[in-house]
Amino acid sequence: MQDKLLIATRVKKTIEYIEKVLINYPQFEIILKNKIISSCYDLLELVYRANIFKETIYMKEILVKIRMIEYFIKISLDKKVISYKKYENIGNHLLEINKMITSWIKNEKNR
């Protein structure tokens, strides 16, 4: 399914990358793994909500969700579940989404 919304496409690519990383999570970190993947799908849902309703409250919720994913990934790094390289790669994906959302919020305020 091809998406015309660039942010949604970027979020989907990020989810795909994170899912590849999550495959190697140990069983005793299942709660952390589930929180990360749940937050990722919530992020995608919020992107679609923000696009449909055009309200900045949803856009700001997206930024909060990104921060939560960053936090969960940081915990994974601290527990040595993921490498620093994977941590950086996920961080770069999330940073790009963050910049896109911030620009979207500014654009909506100018209207």
C-alpha positions in Angstrom: 0.0 0.0 0.0 1.5 3.3 -1.1 0.9 6.2 1.2 0.9 9.8 -0.1 1.6 11.2 3.3 5.4 11.5 3.5 5.4 11.5 7.3 3.4 8.3 7.5 5.8 6.7 5.0 8.8 7.7 7.1 7.1 6.4 10.3 6.4 3.0 8.5 10.0 2.7 7.5 11.1 3.5 11.1 8.7 0.8 12.4 10.1 -1.7 10.0 13.6 -0.9 11.1 12.7 -1.1 14.8 10.9 -4.4 14.3 14.1 -5.9 12.8 16.0 -4.7 15.9 13.3 -6.0 18.3 13.6 -9.6 16.9 16.8 -10.0 18.9 15.4 -8.8 22.2 15.8 -11.4 25.0 12.6 -13.0 26.4 13.1 -11.4 29.8 12.8 -7.9 28.2 9.4 -8.8 26.6 7.7 -5.9 28.4 10.1 -3.3 27.1 9.9 -4.8 23.6 6.1 -4.7 23.7 6.1 -1.0 24.9 8.4 0.0 22.1 6.3 -1.7 19.4 3.1 -0.5 20.8 4.4 3.1 21.0 5.5 2.8 17.3 2.1 1.8 16.1 0.5 4.5 18.3 2.8 7.0 16.6 1.6 5.9 13.2 -2.1 6.2 14.3 -1.5 9.7 15.6 0.1 10.7 12.3 -3.1 9.7 10.5 -5.3 11.4 13.1 -3.3 14.6 12.8 -3.6 14.5 9.1 -7.4 14.0 9.1 -8.3 16.4 11.9 -5.6 19.0 11.2 -5.3 19.8 14.9 -2.0 20.6 16.5 -2.9 18.7 19.7 -2.4 15.5 17.8 0.8 16.7 16.3 2.1 17.5 19.8 1.1 14.1 21.0 3.2 12.7 18.2 6.2 14.5 19.6 5.5 13.1 23.0 5.2 9.6 21.6 8.6 10.1 19.8 10.1 11.1 23.2 8.7 7.9 24.8 10.2 5.7 22.1 13.5 7.5 22.5 13.4 6.8 26.2 12.5 3.1 25.7 15.4 2.7 23.2 17.7 4.5 25.7 16.7 2.0 28.4 17.5 -0.8 25.9 20.9 0.6 25.3 21.6 1.0 29.1 20.6 -2.7 29.6 22.9 -3.6 26.7 20.0 -5.2 24.7 21.0 -3.1 21.6 24.2 -1.8 20.4 25.1 1.9 20.2 25.0 1.8 16.4 21.4 0.5 16.4 20.6 3.2 19.1 22.0 5.9 16.8 20.2 4.6 13.7 16.9 4.5 15.5 17.6 8.0 16.9 18.3 9.3 13.4 15.0 7.9 12.2 13.1 9.5 15.1 15.0 12.8 14.7 13.9 13.0 11.1 10.3 12.4 12.0 10.6 14.9 14.8 11.8 17.6 12.4 9.0 16.8 9.9 6.4 17.1 12.7 7.9 20.3 14.0 7.7 21.8 10.6 4.2 20.6 10.2 3.1 22.3 13.4 4.8 25.6 12.3 3.0 25.4 9.0 -0.4 24.8 10.6 0.1 27.8 13.0 0.9 30.1 10.0 -2.4 29.2 8.3 
